[in-house]
Amino acid sequence: MGAKKEVPINKLKKRQSGTVKKINTMNTVTVQKLLAMGIVPGRIIHIIRTYAVYILQIDNTEVAMDKELAQNVILMINSL
């Protein structure tokens, strides 16, 4: 099994997944947007698409976000 690695969503590729480790911003509007999407620590996120926007699957829901928002979400992934 590979080591765990912390990576922002905007650095991941299509079909990768990880567990939300933290939200890396102090901007309350950004934090509120992410919480409204269901992005909270411990939640598993699957990357569906990375261009032109990021499409993420969270449980049975798909959400979209731009690169600026995606860089604020840090996932814990297994590195190879």
C-alpha positions as CSV (number, residue, x, y, z in Angstrom):
1,M,0.0,0.0,0.0
2,G,1.3,3.5,-0.9
3,A,1.9,6.3,1.5
4,K,-0.9,8.9,2.2
5,K,-0.4,12.3,0.5
6,E,-2.2,15.6,0.9
7,V,-3.2,17.1,-2.5
8,P,-5.5,20.0,-3.5
9,I,-8.3,18.9,-5.9
10,N,-6.9,21.1,-8.7
11,K,-3.8,18.8,-8.8
12,L,-5.8,15.6,-9.3
13,K,-6.7,13.9,-12.5
14,K,-9.9,12.4,-13.8
15,R,-11.0,9.2,-12.0
16,Q,-8.8,9.9,-8.9
17,S,-10.4,10.0,-5.5
18,G,-9.6,10.9,-2.0
19,T,-10.9,11.9,1.4
20,V,-11.3,15.5,2.4
21,K,-8.5,16.4,4.9
22,K,-9.2,20.1,5.2
23,I,-10.5,23.3,3.7
24,N,-7.5,25.5,3.1
25,T,-8.9,29.0,3.3
26,M,-10.0,31.5,5.9
27,N,-12.4,33.2,3.5
28,T,-15.9,32.7,5.0
29,V,-17.7,33.0,1.7
30,T,-15.5,30.2,0.2
31,V,-15.9,28.0,3.2
32,Q,-19.7,28.5,3.1
33,K,-19.8,27.5,-0.6
34,L,-17.8,24.4,0.0
35,L,-19.9,23.4,3.0
36,A,-23.1,23.9,1.0
37,M,-21.7,21.5,-1.6
38,G,-21.2,18.9,1.1
39,I,-17.5,19.2,1.2
40,V,-16.5,18.5,4.8
41,P,-13.5,16.7,6.4
42,G,-13.9,12.9,6.1
43,R,-16.1,13.0,3.0
44,I,-14.9,10.9,0.0
45,I,-14.7,12.7,-3.3
46,H,-14.4,11.2,-6.8
47,I,-13.0,13.4,-9.6
48,I,-15.3,13.0,-12.6
49,R,-13.9,15.7,-14.9
50,T,-11.2,18.3,-14.6
51,Y,-11.7,20.5,-17.7
52,A,-13.2,23.2,-18.2
53,V,-14.6,23.0,-14.6
54,Y,-14.1,20.3,-11.9
55,I,-17.0,17.9,-11.7
56,L,-16.9,16.0,-8.4
57,Q,-19.0,13.1,-7.1
58,I,-19.8,13.3,-3.4
59,D,-21.9,10.4,-2.3
60,N,-24.8,10.3,-4.9
61,T,-24.4,14.0,-5.8
62,E,-22.3,15.7,-8.5
63,V,-21.1,19.2,-8.0
64,A,-19.1,21.6,-10.2
65,M,-16.4,24.1,-9.2
66,D,-13.8,26.2,-10.8
67,K,-10.0,25.9,-10.3
68,E,-9.9,28.7,-7.8
69,L,-12.4,27.0,-5.5
70,A,-10.9,23.5,-6.1
71,Q,-7.4,24.6,-4.9
72,N,-8.9,25.3,-1.4
73,V,-9.9,21.6,-0.9
74,I,-7.2,19.3,0.3
75,L,-7.7,15.6,-0.1
76,M,-5.8,12.7,1.4
77,I,-4.9,10.2,-1.3
78,N,-2.9,7.0,-1.6
79,S,0.3,7.8,-3.5
80,L,1.8,5.0,-5.6
